[in-house]
Amino acid sequence: MVEHKGVMVPMITPFQENGDLDEKALRELTHYLIERGVDSLFPAGSTGEGWSLSVSERQRIFEIVVKESRGRVPVYGGTGAVSTRESIHLAKIAEETGCNGMVMITPYYIVPRADELFDHFRAIAESVRIPVIPYNNPARAVVSLTPELVTRLSHVPNIVGLKDSGGNLGLHMRFINETKPGFSIFQGRDDLFYSSLDLGAVGIVAATANVAPDLVVRLYRTFVGGDHKASLEAQMKVARIRFALELGSFPNVIKEAMEMVGVKAGPPRAPVAKLSQEGREKLRAILKEIGLL
C-alpha cells in the first residue's frame, strides 16, 4: 500500500528547442530524482507546464515516468483540467498508464462554488481506483478550497490528501487539524516547508527539488529525524531558490537553475520565454551563495 508522505517532486517537463517533448531528458530526470532520495514523483503538474500539454503528451509523460521509476517510488500524474469531464478522462489515462495516484488542481478560470467543487472531486474519485489528491493553489486557479470543503472531501473514499499551495499557514493548520485521521496534508510552498512540517503536515511538494533534490530531501529527513536546526538551515537555502522564482515567469527560473547545476531541462513553452540575461546573472549569484555552484 502506498504511503502518501515525504518529498514529492512536481517534475519539470523537458522540452527540445523546437518545443517538442524531450523524452531522453525526461528519462534522465526521473532517475536523477529517485537516486537522490525523493519519495514520489508528480509529472505534468503546474511546474511541468501541464497547461501547455496535449492529452497525448500527458499520456506519454506518464508512460515514461512510470516505466523509468520501475516501482521504486510512487508516481502521481498531474490530471487537473477545467471541466469535470476532461478531468475524469485524464484521471483514467493516469490509471491506465500505471500511475499510483494523481494530483489534481482545482478548475481554473471559472470560480466554482463549494458544492460544485465537492461534486467535481467526488465524481473524479469515483471514476478511478487509484488515489486522488486535490490541489489548492488560489494564486494560479482563482478559487480557494476552504477548511470546511477539504474536511468534507477527506471523507470521500479514494481522496487521500491535499496539496496546499495557498501560503496561508492559518488555513493550512486547519486543513491538518480538521480533516479525518490519516488524511495526508502536503505543503506546496517551498518557503513554508519547515513551518508546515512543524504544524503536522506529512509531506512537501517541492518544485525546488528539481534544482536541489539533495537539499530538499535533507530538509525533510532531518526534520523527521529530530534535527530541527539542520532542517531549518536547509529551509533557509530552499527559500532562497523559491524567492528567486520572482526573477522570471514560472517555471523559467526553475529550468534555468537546473541547466546551471548540470541537469537538462530545456526551454519553457511560449508564451513563457527564457530567463533574461540580467535574471540569469542574479540567479547564478544566488545559487553560488547557497553552495549549489
Buried (B, 14 or more C-beta within 10 A) or exposed (E): EBEBBBBBBBBBBBBEEEEEBBBEBBBBBBEBBBEBBBBBBBBBBBBBBBBBBEEEBBBBBBBBBBEBBEEEBBBBBBBBBBEBEBBBBBBBBBBEBBBBBBBBBBBBEEEBEEEBBBEBBBBBBBBBEBBBBBBBBBEBBBBBBBBEBBBBBBEBEBBBBBBBBBBBBEBBBBBBEEBEEEBBBBBBBBBBBBBBBBBEBBBBBBBBBBBBBEBBBBBBBBBEEEBBEBBBBBBEBBBBBBEBBEBBBBBBBBBBBBBBEEBBBBBBBEEBEBBEEEBBEBBBEBBEEBEBB
